Amino acid sequence: RKEVEQDPGPFNVPEGATVAFNCTYSNSASQSFFWYRQDCRKEPKLLMSVYSSGNEDGRFTAQLNRASQYISLLIRDSKLSDSATYLCVVNRYSGNTPLVFGKGTRLSVIA
Amino acid sequence: DTGVSQNPRHKITKRGQNVTFRCDPISEHNRLYWYRQTLGQGPEFLTYFQNEAQLEKSRLLSDRFSAERPKGSFSTLEIQRTEQGDSAMYLCASLPRDVQETQYFGPGTRLLVL
């Protein structure tokens, strides 16, 4: 089983739609959780950290369920510029350990 | 530009040749990571430095791969006797001493082995 699993998509949605991505992780010792965004042929960039209490940044909302080892990202009012691959990322332990990435979910927002 | 930089940005080589990539982390970031990303996959961890010490290596890092960070600043990743399966984007990320989470990625070096 992959350590971080995501639906690869693609998700094709019209502008203004709400879209949700899900992710599961297998290592219950994982400490930190993130969503990264990656544009075609570019490096991954941090979109937001994910906290147990849930957190929101503008149109983006992230949720973490430690009991189910499940992470989600909700994008409201999708924009064309949201088209990208969204990577679910887990830090195995705290501090210095490397990040573990899912394969990514590809989103295309269509006019 | 004060971000992570990587050179070269693109490299085409013939199978069997050696290649070397360089990463310059954000100034004073003491932690540096190398990842590899192949098409359709997320980045996969290769190796990690804290200052000049290489503290962790992935099983992905075969004997043909070597990484250094001699003065605790820039790092190099060398691949000897390249194979077509080495074709990928090689990403470097750095992290400051007091931050436990966010890693800042460089633009990557895209390698194509013919």
Interface residues (C-beta under 8 A of the other chain):
Chain A: V4 P8 S32 F34 R41 K42 E43 P44 K45 L46 S49 L87 V89 N91 S94 G95 N96 T97 P98 L99 V100 F101 G102 K103 G104
Chain B: R31 Y33 Y35 G40 Q41 G42 P43 E44 F45 Y48 Q50 L55 E56 S58 L91 A93 Q100 E101 T102 Q103 F105 G106 P107 G108 R110
